[in-house]
Amino acid sequence: MRLPRWGRVLAWSSGPAWMVVDPDFAVVPPITEFLADLAARPTSAASVRSYAYDLLRW
């Protein structure tokens, strides 16, 4: 099964280390805010990445 591509998760040199962008490569602000909040807590970068992919799929 092939699913449509709705965006992607990219590594980010500043901020929460991972970001979700839409198909036009524009950052999705609510997700960026959530990931920044998550990264500010004692959370591993791998967990932030995992949440980014979960939010992309959602």
N, C-alpha and C positions, 0 to 999 in steps of 0.2 A: 504494500500500500504506500502510495506517495502522498504526503501531506503538503499543502501549499506553504510556501515560505512567507512567514509573517514578519520576520525581522531576524536579528541575530544577537548573540552575546559576544562582546568584544572586550579584550583586556584594555584597561585604562591606566595610564601612567599616574594620574592624579585622581583624587576622590576615592570611591569605594573599591578600586582595583578592577572591578567588572562593571560593564554597563550594557543595557539592552537598547538596541536601536530598531527603528521601524524599517520597512522595506526601502525607504528613501535615505537611510542612514542618519535620521534625525533621532537624537536622544529622547527617550520617553521619560519626561520629568517625574511623574509619580513613582515610577520604578527606581529611578536614580535616587530620589529622596529616601525611599525605603532601604535601598542597598547601602546608602551612606550611613543611615541610622544603624543598620545591622553591623556595618564595618566598625562603627565607633564603639561597639561593645566588645567584650573579649571573645570574638568569633574568628575562626580561622578563615583565611582567604578562600580555601576550598569550599567552606560552607556558604560564603557569599556567592561564589560561582555557582554552586548548586541551586541556591535560591533564584539566581538570575535565570538559569535555564528553566526552572519550574515556572517562573512568572512568564517567560516567553511562551511556554507551552500552554499556559492558562489563557 
